[in-house]
C-alpha cells in the first residue's frame, strides 16, 4: 500500500533495490547525461522517476516502474501548475512496457525523453480548478515558484 505501509522498508524496499540494481547503471547514466533529478520509490512506489524543468514550462517526468522481474513500464508525463487558479494542466501517455535489457532500456528512455520535450503546451489537458488545493494554504507564491526551481534544467541534445 503506497505511502503508509509500516513494513514497506523491511519487506518491499530490499526487493526493489535488488531489482533496480540490475538496471541502475543505465538509469543513473541517463539522469547524468540529461541532468535529471532521480526520485526513487515516491510514496513507496515500485519506480524511479526522472524529473526536470520542461523547457516550455512546468515539470517533465519519466517514471520507470517495475512490472515484473523481466520488465519495466516507462510513463512520460508533463504538467504545468497554475498557483492562482489552483489548477494543474497535464499530458501523459500510456506507458511503454519493455524488457530490462540495457540497450533497449537506454534507447527507450532517450526516445521518450525526446517525446516529452517535443510536446507543445496546446497538447496539455486543462485541469479542473480545485477549491481544496493546498498550494495557497501551505505556501506563498514565491515559495511555490521556488519549489519548481529545485528541478534541474535538462541537457537536451
C-alpha positions in Angstrom: 0.0 0.0 0.0 1.6 3.2 -1.1 2.5 5.9 1.5 1.5 4.1 4.6 2.8 0.5 4.9 4.9 0.4 8.1 6.6 -2.8 6.9 7.5 -1.4 3.4 11.1 -0.7 4.3 11.6 -4.3 5.5 9.5 -6.2 3.0 9.5 -4.3 -0.3 12.5 -1.9 -0.3 15.2 -4.6 -0.4 13.4 -6.4 -3.3 13.1 -3.1 -5.2 16.8 -2.3 -4.6 17.8 -5.7 -5.8 15.6 -5.4 -8.9 16.7 -1.8 -9.8 20.4 -2.7 -9.2 20.2 -4.7 -12.4 19.5 -1.5 -14.4 20.7 1.3 -12.1 23.8 1.9 -14.2 21.7 2.7 -17.3 19.2 4.8 -15.2 21.9 6.8 -13.4 23.8 7.4 -16.7 20.6 8.6 -18.3 20.0 11.0 -15.5 23.6 12.3 -15.5 23.7 12.8 -19.3 20.5 14.8 -19.2 20.9 16.5 -15.8 17.7 14.9 -14.3 16.7 14.6 -10.7 16.1 11.0 -9.7 13.3 10.3 -7.2 13.2 6.7 -6.0 10.1 4.9 -4.7 8.0 8.0 -4.3 5.1 7.2 -1.9 6.5 3.7 -1.6 6.0 3.1 -5.3 7.8 0.5 -7.3 9.5 3.0 -9.5 12.3 5.5 -10.2 11.3 8.9 -11.6 13.4 11.3 -13.6 12.3 14.9 -13.2 13.3 18.2 -14.8 12.1 21.6 -15.7 10.4 21.4 -19.0 11.8 24.0 -21.5 8.3 25.1 -22.3 7.3 25.5 -18.6 6.3 23.2 -15.8 7.8 19.8 -14.9 8.6 16.9 -17.1 8.9 13.4 -15.7 9.8 9.9 -16.9 8.6 7.2 -14.5 10.3 3.8 -14.7 8.1 1.3 -12.9 8.8 -2.4 -12.2 6.2 -4.6 -13.9 7.8 -8.0 -13.1 11.3 -9.4 -12.8 12.0 -9.0 -16.5 10.1 -5.8 -17.5 9.6 -2.2 -16.6 7.0 0.2 -17.9 8.1 3.8 -18.7 5.5 6.6 -18.4 6.2 10.0 -19.9 4.5 13.0 -18.2 4.4 16.8 -18.3 2.5 19.2 -16.1 2.2 22.9 -15.5 0.8 24.1 -12.2 -1.1 27.3 -12.0 -0.9 28.7 -8.5 -3.6 31.4 -8.8 -6.1 29.1 -10.4 -5.4 26.1 -8.2 -5.1 24.0 -11.4 -2.7 21.6 -13.0 -2.6 21.2 -16.8 -1.0 17.9 -17.8 -0.2 15.5 -20.6 0.9 11.9 -20.3 0.8 8.9 -22.5 0.3 5.2 -22.0 3.3 3.5 -20.5 5.6 1.5 -22.7 6.4 -2.0 -21.4 9.9 -3.1 -22.2 12.3 -5.8 -21.2 15.1 -4.7 -18.8 17.7 -5.4 -21.4 20.1 -2.5 -21.0 20.3 -1.4 -24.7 16.6 -1.5 -25.1 16.1 0.5 -21.9 18.6 3.1 -22.8 17.1 3.6 -26.3 13.5 3.9 -25.0 14.5 6.3 -22.2 16.1 8.5 -24.8 13.1 8.2 -27.2 10.5 9.0 -24.5 12.6 11.9 -23.2 12.6 13.5 -26.7 8.8 12.8 -26.9 8.2 14.8 -23.7 10.5 17.6 -24.9 8.6 17.7 -28.2 5.1 18.1 -26.7 3.5 21.5 -27.0 1.6 23.5 -24.4 -1.5 23.2 -26.6 -1.5 19.5 -26.0 -1.8 19.8 -22.3 -5.2 18.9 -20.9 -6.5 21.7 -18.8 -7.1 20.7 -15.2 -10.2 21.5 -13.3 -9.7 24.2 -10.7 -9.5 22.6 -7.3 -11.1 24.6 -4.5 -9.5 22.3 -1.9 -6.0 22.8 -3.4 -3.4 23.2 -0.7 -0.9 25.3 -2.5 -2.3 28.6 -1.3 -2.9 27.1 2.2 0.7 26.0 2.8 2.9 28.3 0.8 3.3 31.7 -0.7 3.5 32.3 -4.4 7.3 32.8 -4.1 7.7 29.5 -2.2 5.6 27.8 -4.8 7.8 29.2 -7.6 11.0 28.1 -5.7 9.6 24.5 -5.4 9.7 24.2 -9.1 13.3 25.6 -9.2 14.5 22.5 -7.3 14.1 20.6 -10.5 17.1 20.8 -12.8 17.2 22.3 -16.3 17.8 19.3 -18.6 20.6 18.9 -21.1 19.0 18.3 -24.4 20.9 17.0 -27.4 
